[in-house]
Amino acid sequence: MKKILIAIDGPAGSGKSTTARLVARRLGYVYVDTGAMYRAMTYKVLTSGASPADEAAVVKLSRDTRISLVDGGELKVMLDGQDVTEAIRSEEVTKSVSLVSSYNEVRVLMVEKQRQIGAAGGCVVDGRDIGTVVFPHADLKFYMVADIAERARRRQVELSGTGVDLPVEQVVQELKERDFKDSTRETSPLKKADDAIEIDTTNLTIDEQVEIILSYAREVAVGHEEMQRK
Protein backbone atom coordinates (compact mmCIF):
# COMPACT_ATOMS: atom_id res chain seq x y z
CA MET A 1 0.00 0.00 0.00
CA LYS A 2 1.04 3.57 -0.60
CA LYS A 3 2.67 5.08 2.48
CA ILE A 4 0.77 8.05 3.81
CA LEU A 5 1.35 10.83 6.33
CA ILE A 6 -0.81 10.72 9.47
CA ALA A 7 -1.10 13.78 11.74
CA ILE A 8 -2.38 13.41 15.30
CA ASP A 9 -2.99 16.49 17.45
CA GLY A 10 -4.48 17.04 20.88
CA PRO A 11 -3.85 18.32 24.40
CA ALA A 12 -1.64 16.65 27.02
CA GLY A 13 -3.03 13.39 28.34
CA SER A 14 -5.37 12.77 25.41
CA GLY A 15 -3.46 9.62 24.47
CA LYS A 16 -1.99 10.87 21.23
CA SER A 17 1.66 10.00 21.81
CA THR A 18 1.15 6.41 22.94
CA THR A 19 -1.41 5.82 20.19
CA ALA A 20 0.73 7.44 17.50
CA ARG A 21 3.74 5.32 18.48
CA LEU A 22 1.75 2.08 18.33
CA VAL A 23 0.05 3.00 15.04
CA ALA A 24 3.45 3.70 13.50
CA ARG A 25 4.74 0.36 14.73
CA ARG A 26 1.75 -1.53 13.33
CA LEU A 27 2.11 0.14 9.93
CA GLY A 28 5.91 -0.06 9.83
CA TYR A 29 6.05 3.74 9.70
CA VAL A 30 8.38 6.30 11.30
CA TYR A 31 7.02 7.81 14.53
CA VAL A 32 7.71 11.51 15.07
CA ASP A 33 7.01 12.82 18.58
CA THR A 34 7.20 16.59 18.08
CA GLY A 35 6.37 17.25 21.73
CA ALA A 36 9.55 15.40 22.70
CA MET A 37 11.53 17.72 20.45
CA TYR A 38 10.19 20.80 22.28
CA ARG A 39 10.82 19.07 25.61
CA ALA A 40 14.43 18.44 24.58
CA MET A 41 14.85 22.11 23.74
CA THR A 42 13.32 23.03 27.11
CA TYR A 43 15.64 20.63 28.90
CA LYS A 44 18.63 22.29 27.24
CA VAL A 45 17.43 25.72 28.34
CA LEU A 46 17.01 24.59 31.93
CA THR A 47 20.34 22.77 32.15
CA SER A 48 22.18 25.67 30.52
CA GLY A 49 21.12 27.99 33.31
CA ALA A 50 19.09 30.24 31.01
CA SER A 51 15.61 31.33 32.00
CA PRO A 52 12.71 29.91 29.93
CA ALA A 53 11.25 33.45 30.13
CA ASP A 54 14.28 34.96 28.37
CA GLU A 55 13.19 34.64 24.74
CA ALA A 56 16.44 36.01 23.30
CA ALA A 57 18.53 33.49 25.27
CA VAL A 58 16.23 30.59 24.34
CA VAL A 59 16.32 31.48 20.64
CA LYS A 60 20.10 31.80 20.69
CA LEU A 61 20.41 28.35 22.27
CA SER A 62 18.00 26.82 19.76
CA ARG A 63 20.16 27.92 16.82
CA ASP A 64 23.05 25.80 18.10
CA THR A 65 21.06 22.75 19.15
CA ARG A 66 20.88 19.34 17.50
CA ILE A 67 17.75 17.35 18.24
CA SER A 68 17.00 14.03 16.59
CA LEU A 69 14.61 11.12 17.09
CA VAL A 70 15.92 7.57 16.82
CA ASP A 71 13.20 4.94 16.41
CA GLY A 72 14.67 1.51 17.05
CA GLY A 73 11.57 -0.10 18.50
CA GLU A 74 11.57 2.36 21.39
CA LEU A 75 11.89 6.03 20.48
CA LYS A 76 15.05 7.73 21.73
CA VAL A 77 15.34 11.50 21.93
CA MET A 78 18.87 12.73 21.27
CA LEU A 79 20.01 16.21 22.29
CA ASP A 80 23.43 17.24 20.96
CA GLY A 81 24.35 13.55 20.80
CA GLN A 82 23.10 12.73 24.33
CA ASP A 83 20.14 10.45 25.09
CA VAL A 84 17.64 12.57 27.05
CA THR A 85 14.59 10.35 26.56
CA GLU A 86 13.91 10.00 30.29
CA ALA A 87 15.24 13.37 31.43
CA ILE A 88 12.79 15.39 29.31
CA ARG A 89 9.79 13.88 31.14
CA SER A 90 10.60 15.63 34.42
CA GLU A 91 8.07 17.89 36.14
CA GLU A 92 10.42 20.84 35.72
CA VAL A 93 10.49 20.41 31.94
CA THR A 94 6.71 19.94 31.84
CA LYS A 95 6.16 23.26 33.62
CA SER A 96 8.35 25.21 31.18
CA VAL A 97 7.80 23.53 27.80
CA SER A 98 4.72 25.58 26.86
CA LEU A 99 6.64 28.83 27.28
CA VAL A 100 9.74 27.66 25.39
CA SER A 101 7.63 26.27 22.56
CA SER A 102 5.66 29.51 22.24
CA TYR A 103 8.60 31.45 20.78
CA ASN A 104 8.21 31.94 17.05
CA GLU A 105 11.82 31.35 16.04
CA VAL A 106 12.02 28.17 18.10
CA ARG A 107 8.92 26.82 16.38
CA VAL A 108 10.21 27.80 12.93
CA LEU A 109 13.40 25.81 13.52
CA MET A 110 11.52 22.81 14.89
CA VAL A 111 8.93 22.80 12.11
CA GLU A 112 11.71 22.75 9.53
CA LYS A 113 13.21 19.64 11.19
CA GLN A 114 9.80 17.98 11.41
CA ARG A 115 9.01 18.61 7.75
CA GLN A 116 12.35 17.14 6.71
CA ILE A 117 11.54 13.94 8.60
CA GLY A 118 8.01 13.64 7.21
CA ALA A 119 8.73 14.68 3.62
CA ALA A 120 8.86 11.13 2.26
CA GLY A 121 5.61 9.97 3.87
CA GLY A 122 5.25 6.78 5.84
CA CYS A 123 5.13 8.77 9.09
CA VAL A 124 2.85 9.17 12.07
CA VAL A 125 3.43 12.61 13.58
CA ASP A 126 1.88 13.84 16.81
CA GLY A 127 1.83 17.23 18.47
CA ARG A 128 -0.33 20.30 18.85
CA ASP A 129 -0.06 21.99 15.45
CA ILE A 130 0.70 19.11 13.10
CA GLY A 131 -2.52 19.15 11.08
CA THR A 132 -2.81 22.93 11.07
CA VAL A 133 0.77 24.20 10.60
CA VAL A 134 3.44 21.53 10.16
CA PHE A 135 1.60 19.27 7.70
CA PRO A 136 -1.63 21.02 6.67
CA HIS A 137 -1.87 18.69 3.66
CA ALA A 138 -1.40 15.45 5.62
CA ASP A 139 -3.25 12.48 4.12
CA LEU A 140 -5.09 11.84 7.37
CA LYS A 141 -5.63 14.05 10.43
CA PHE A 142 -6.91 13.26 13.89
CA TYR A 143 -7.64 15.42 16.91
CA MET A 144 -7.72 13.49 20.18
CA VAL A 145 -9.51 14.76 23.28
CA ALA A 146 -10.44 13.37 26.69
CA ASP A 147 -12.15 14.45 29.88
CA ILE A 148 -9.83 16.52 32.12
CA ALA A 149 -10.22 14.06 35.01
CA GLU A 150 -9.13 11.14 32.85
CA ARG A 151 -6.24 13.13 31.41
CA ALA A 152 -5.11 13.98 34.95
CA ARG A 153 -5.29 10.32 35.96
CA ARG A 154 -3.09 9.36 33.00
CA ARG A 155 -0.62 12.11 33.83
CA GLN A 156 -0.46 10.92 37.44
CA VAL A 157 0.40 7.42 36.28
CA GLU A 158 3.12 8.79 33.99
CA LEU A 159 4.60 10.90 36.79
CA SER A 160 4.52 8.08 39.34
CA GLY A 161 6.60 6.04 36.91
CA THR A 162 9.34 8.65 37.36
CA GLY A 163 8.97 8.69 41.14
CA VAL A 164 6.86 11.86 41.33
CA ASP A 165 3.56 11.74 43.23
CA LEU A 166 1.26 14.75 42.93
CA PRO A 167 -2.33 15.22 44.17
CA VAL A 168 -4.89 14.97 41.39
CA GLU A 169 -6.08 18.54 42.04
CA GLN A 170 -2.61 19.88 41.25
CA VAL A 171 -2.35 17.78 38.10
CA VAL A 172 -5.75 19.02 36.90
CA GLN A 173 -4.74 22.63 37.49
CA GLU A 174 -1.42 22.19 35.65
CA LEU A 175 -3.20 20.61 32.68
CA LYS A 176 -5.70 23.47 32.54
CA GLU A 177 -2.89 26.03 32.62
CA ARG A 178 -1.02 24.23 29.87
CA ASP A 179 -4.15 23.94 27.74
CA PHE A 180 -4.68 27.70 28.09
CA LYS A 181 -1.08 28.54 27.18
CA ASP A 182 -1.03 26.16 24.21
CA SER A 183 -4.38 27.25 22.78
CA THR A 184 -3.87 31.01 23.22
CA ARG A 185 -0.24 31.42 22.12
CA GLU A 186 0.24 33.67 19.10
CA THR A 187 2.35 31.22 17.11
CA SER A 188 0.89 27.84 16.08
CA PRO A 189 -1.77 27.52 18.79
CA LEU A 190 -3.31 24.18 19.72
CA LYS A 191 -6.51 23.77 17.72
CA LYS A 192 -8.39 21.22 15.69
CA ALA A 193 -7.84 21.31 11.92
CA ASP A 194 -11.09 21.77 9.99
CA ASP A 195 -10.65 18.40 8.28
CA ALA A 196 -9.43 16.46 11.32
CA ILE A 197 -11.35 13.48 12.69
CA GLU A 198 -12.03 13.97 16.39
CA ILE A 199 -11.62 11.00 18.72
CA ASP A 200 -12.76 11.22 22.35
CA THR A 201 -10.47 8.78 24.16
CA THR A 202 -11.99 9.19 27.65
CA ASN A 203 -13.52 5.71 27.67
CA LEU A 204 -11.31 4.05 25.07
CA THR A 205 -8.43 1.67 25.67
CA ILE A 206 -5.15 2.28 23.87
CA ASP A 207 -5.84 -0.74 21.65
CA GLU A 208 -9.23 0.69 20.69
CA GLN A 209 -7.68 4.04 19.83
CA VAL A 210 -5.05 2.34 17.69
CA GLU A 211 -7.63 0.25 15.82
CA ILE A 212 -9.78 3.30 15.02
CA ILE A 213 -6.86 5.10 13.43
CA LEU A 214 -5.61 2.00 11.63
CA SER A 215 -9.02 1.45 10.03
CA TYR A 216 -9.01 4.99 8.61
CA ALA A 217 -5.36 4.68 7.55
CA ARG A 218 -5.94 1.48 5.60
CA GLU A 219 -8.97 2.98 3.88
CA VAL A 220 -7.05 6.09 2.83
CA ALA A 221 -3.99 4.13 1.71
CA VAL A 222 -6.09 1.77 -0.41
CA GLY A 223 -7.92 4.75 -1.92
CA HIS A 224 -4.62 6.37 -2.91
CA GLU A 225 -3.41 3.13 -4.45
CA GLU A 226 -6.58 2.72 -6.52
CA MET A 227 -6.30 6.30 -7.77
CA GLN A 228 -2.72 5.66 -8.90
CA ARG A 229 -3.86 2.66 -10.93
CA LYS A 230 -6.41 4.66 -12.85
CORDA-V689132 format. One record per backbone hydrogen bond with DSSP energy under -1.0 kcal/mol. CO is the residue of the C=O (numbers start at 1). NH is the residue of the N-H. E is the energy in kcal/mol with one decimal. If there is no record, write none. Layout:
CO/NH/E  CO/NH/E
//
This chain:
4/123/-1.1  5/140/-1.6  6/125/-3.0  7/142/-2.5  8/127/-2.0  9/144/-3.1  11/14/-1.5  15/19/-2.1  16/20/-2.9  17/21/-2.4  18/22/-2.0  19/23/-2.7  20/24/-2.4  21/25/-1.9  22/26/-2.4  23/27/-2.1  24/28/-1.2  24/29/-2.8  30/124/-2.7  32/34/-1.1  32/126/-2.2  34/38/-1.7  35/39/-2.2  36/40/-2.3  37/41/-1.8  38/42/-2.2  39/43/-2.8  40/44/-2.0  41/45/-2.0  42/46/-2.5  43/47/-2.5  44/48/-1.5  45/50/-1.2  51/54/-2.0  53/55/-1.2  54/58/-2.3  55/59/-2.8  56/60/-2.2  57/61/-2.1  58/62/-2.3  59/63/-1.4  61/64/-1.1  62/65/-1.2  66/80/-3.6  68/78/-2.9  70/76/-2.7  74/72/-1.1  76/70/-2.9  77/84/-2.8  78/68/-2.1  79/82/-1.9  82/79/-3.2  84/88/-2.1  86/89/-1.7  87/90/-1.3  90/94/-2.2  91/95/-2.0  93/97/-1.9  96/100/-2.1  97/101/-2.6  99/102/-1.1  100/103/-1.1  103/107/-2.2  104/108/-2.4  105/109/-2.0  106/110/-2.2  107/111/-3.1  108/112/-1.8  109/113/-1.6  110/114/-2.6  111/115/-2.6  112/116/-1.6  113/117/-1.8  114/118/-2.2  118/121/-1.6  122/30/-2.6  123/6/-2.6  124/32/-2.7  125/8/-2.9  126/34/-1.8  127/10/-1.1  129/133/-2.6  129/134/-2.1  130/135/-3.3  135/138/-1.8  140/7/-3.0  141/197/-2.5  142/9/-2.7  143/199/-2.3  145/201/-3.1  147/151/-2.4  148/152/-2.3  149/153/-2.0  150/154/-2.2  151/155/-2.2  152/156/-2.4  153/157/-2.0  154/158/-2.2  155/159/-2.6  156/160/-2.7  157/161/-1.3  159/162/-1.7  159/164/-2.3  160/163/-1.4  167/171/-1.8  168/172/-2.7  169/173/-2.0  170/174/-2.4  171/175/-2.3  172/176/-2.3  173/177/-2.4  174/178/-2.2  175/179/-2.7  176/180/-2.2  177/181/-2.4  178/182/-3.0  179/183/-2.4  180/184/-1.5  181/185/-1.0  182/190/-2.5  193/196/-1.9  197/143/-2.4  199/145/-2.4  201/204/-1.6  205/209/-2.2  206/210/-2.6  207/211/-2.4  208/212/-2.0  209/213/-1.9  210/214/-2.6  211/215/-2.2  212/216/-1.6  213/217/-2.7  214/218/-2.6  215/219/-1.6  216/220/-2.5  217/221/-2.7  218/222/-2.4  219/223/-2.0  220/224/-2.3  221/225/-2.0  222/226/-2.4  223/227/-1.9  224/228/-1.8  225/229/-1.2
//
